[in-house]
Amino acid sequence: MENRNKEQLNLMHSGKGFIAALDQSGGSTPKALSQYGVEENQYSNDEEMYTLVHEMRTRIIKSPAFDSQYILGAILFENTMDRKIDGQWTAEYLWEKKQIIPFLKVDKGLADLANGVQLMKPISNLDELLDRAVDRKIFGTKMRSVIKEANPTGIQKVVKQQFEVGLQIFKKGLVPIIEPEVDIYISDKEKSEQILKDEIKKQLDLLDKDVKVMLKLSIPTVKNFYSDLMSDPHVVRVVALSGGYSREEANQKLAENHGLIASFSRALSEGLSAGQSDAEFNSQLGNSIKEIYEASIQ
């Protein structure tokens, strides 16, 4: 492992802060732009859309509020990884200018609902994408599945798929974030989380001792439910997704879970607008970042 990776691994394992998810992609990009005040009539094709979203993310990343004092890492979308900020690849800029660890979203979206879950769609070009990620100085990856009911067969399939792909990623020298999201609105959320935790433990027990993963999970119904996963030697860090909660509610629930840190996207960019002056934008972003940070270090 390169010295840079070791430094990043140590920081991710024990540093204070949270992970900023800047990885809305494909179908969610128009919504992210719309919330930022850029409507669909302001671009006419995907290239123009992705240029606008890169401008939005560049503005966030370059903001003085986007600081390693509060932020440990940032998750990027493939299109963002392949673009530059001030002449440097985005991931290089994040680490060299900001000391923020870069991750890459690698999944291609969700398959149709079956057995109460949505598996990941096949990731056709994964090897090539991972090679490019290593070349662009990415530290780790993220991939998402969704659990919609406490179906043991479905949840087992979700976790098995996540760890199989995760191992492929680890073998390329990257740290995978395993993300089996439990839908926060389902009636049997607590039961789903129990099945999920049991399946994750089974998969962790099968790993060779040098393998490292991260876990990105919905904030649990039972406080501190994932504490035992945090102490597993394979687990670098357990992070939480906001899952549709408002920032205020997500922060409140997060603060009740010791050691769980945020990896929020919508909750991070809430209130930001293209029309804001730099002072307004930086102030709004700074307030959001501090609130999420405080909830993460409780």
N, C-alpha and C positions, 0 to 999 in steps of 0.2 A: 504493500500500500504506500502511495506517495505521501510525503510529509504533509502536503496540503490536505489530503484526505484524512490523515490521522488527526490533524489539528481541528478539522471540521467535525470529525466523529466525536472527539472529546467535548467540543463546544456544544454539539447537538445533544450529547448525553447529559451534560451537567450545567449548561448555560441557563441563564435566566432570560425569559422572553417567550415569544410565540412565533408561529409560522403564518406568514401572510399568504393567502391563496389568491394568486393573480392568474388563474388558469381557466376562466370561462372560455369555452371554445365552441365552434360549430354553431349548433342551434341556440346556445345561450348567449352568444355574442351580441345579437341585436338587442336583447333584453338588457344586457349589461350597459351597452351604449345608451339605450333609451333612459335608463335610470341616471345616467351621467349627463343627460340633456342633449344627446345627439340622436336625432330621429332618422328613420329609415330613408326619408326623402333626401338626406344629406350625403348619401353615397349610392352608387349605381351598380356596384359589383362587389364580389368578395375581396378583391385586392384592395379596393378603396376602404372597405369596412375594416379589414385587418390593419391597414395603415392608421386609421383613426383609433382603433383600439390600442395599437402600439403607442400612439401619441399619449393616450390616457394613462397607460401603464408606465410610460417613461416619465410622465409628470408625477405620478405617485412615487416611483423609485428615486427620482432625483430630488424630491422634496426633502428639505432638511428634517422634516418630521419623521421620515422613513429612515430610522436610525437603529444601529445595532445595539444600542443601549436597551431597546425594547423588543427588537425583532431578531430572532435567531435565523430564520430561513424564509425563502419565498418560493412558491410553486409557480412555475411558468407553463404556458401552453407551447406546443411545438413551434407554432408560427412566431412566438415571442423569442424562443431560444435561437431561431434562425435569423433574427434581426439584431441590429446593433444600437447601442446608446453611446453617443460621443465617440464613435469609431471602434468601440469594443463590443464583442459578443455580449448579449445581455447578462448571461451567467458570469462571465469574467468581470463585467462592470460591478455586479452585485457583490462579488467576493473581494475584488481588489480595491474598489472605491468605498465600499460600505461595510465590508466584513460580515455580509449576510450570505448564508449558505443557499446555493441554488438547487432547486428540485425541478423535475419535469413530469408533467402529466402524460402518461403513455397510453391510457386506454382509449378505445375508439367508440365509447358509449355503451349503452346497455342493450342486452338481448330482450326478447319479449318475456313477459311474466310466465313462469312455470314453477310448480311446486312452491308457490308463495314467495318466489324471489326473482330478481333479475340478475343473471350472470353477466359477465363482461362479454361483449362481442369479440370474436377472434381478432387478435392484433397481428395483422398480416405481415407488416414490415418491421417487426419488433427488433430483430437483430441489427438491422441497418440503422434503425432509430437510436438504439442503445450505443452503437459505435459512434454515431454523430454526437450523442449526448456526452460521451467520454471526451471526444475531441473538443467539444464546446465548454468543457470544464464544469459539467453538471456533477453534483454530489450524489443525488438520489432521485427516486421516481415516485409517482403516485398513481394508483389505479382504483377505480370505484365500482363496487357492486351494491345492490340494494336489497334489503330484506323487508318484505311486506307482511309477513305473518310468521308465527312460531311453528314453522314446518321443519322438523328435524332433517328430513331428506334434502330439502332445498338449502337449508343453512349449511349442512355438511358439504354440499356441492359448491356453494359460494366460497367457503373457506379453503377447500381443497384446490379450487381453481386459482384463488389468490396466491396461495403458497407455491403452487407449481410455477406460475409465472414469476413470482417473487424470487425463486431460486435461479431462474434463467437470468434475471436482472442482477442478482448478487454475483453471479459468475462473471459478469462483465466488469465487476469492480464498483458497482453502484449499490446504494442502500435503498431497498424498496420500502415504500410506505404501503402497507396492506390496509385497504379501506373497505370493509364490509359494513356499509351504512345501514342502521336500523331506522326505518321510517318513524319519525317522532309522533306521528298522528295515529298509529295503529293501536287497537285496543289491547293487544297482548304483547306490548313492547317489553315489559319486564321479563316475561317468559322467553321471548326471542333472545334477549340479552344473555340469559342464563345458558341457553343452548349454544349461542354464539361463543361465549367465553369457554365453554367445555370443548368445543371444536377447535378453537384457537390453541388451547393448551395441548390438545392431542398433536396438532401440527408442529408446535414449538418443540415438543418432546422428540420429534422425528429428525430434527435438524442436526447436522454436524456442529461440533462445538464452536467453530470459528464463524458460523453464519450469523449475520446481524440483520434485523429487520426493525421497522417502526410500525406502529399501529395507529390508524386514524379511525376513531369510533364516535358514534353519537353519544352525547352526554347521557350517562346512565340514569335510569329511574331511581335505583338505590344508590345513595351517596357512597363514594369511594369503592364502587363495585369492581373497578379494574385495578385496584392497588396491587393485587398479587401478580398481575401481568407486568406491572412496572418493574417488579424485582426479578423477573426472569432474565438470565444472563444473555439471552439472544435479543432482548428488546432494548433498543437504543433509547426510545422515548415513546410514550403514548400521548397522542394529541387528539383534540376533539373538534368535530365539525359543528357548525351552528345549526345546520339541518332545517332551516326555516324559521327558527326563533328570531325575534328582533334582537338587535345587539344588546339591549338592556337585559332582556330575559336570558339570553345565552350567557352573558357575563355573570349574571346572578347564579345560574345553575352551575356554571364552570367553577366559580369561587367556592362552591360547596364540596368540590372534589379535589382533595389534596394531591398535588403532583401532576394533575392533568393540565395540559396547556392547550391554548387555542390554536386552531388552524382554520380561521374564518375567511370567507370571501365576501359574500353579500354584506355581512355584518361589518366588515372593514370599510367597504366603499360607500356605505349608507351615508347620504347627505352630501356626497361630493358632486360637483357640477362643472361642466365645461365653461359655463358662464361666470364662474367665480373668479375674482382676482386672485393672484398668487397668494396674497396675504390671507384672504378668506379660505382658499383651498388648503393651505398649509395649516391654518388654525383648526379647521374642521377635521382634517386628517390626523393632526397631532392629538386632538381630544379623543378621537376614536381609538387611536393606537394606545394612548395612555390608559384608557378604560379597559381595553382588552388585556393589556399587559398586567394591570393590577389584578384582574380576575385570574390571570394565568399564574401569578406568583403567590396567591393566597395560601 
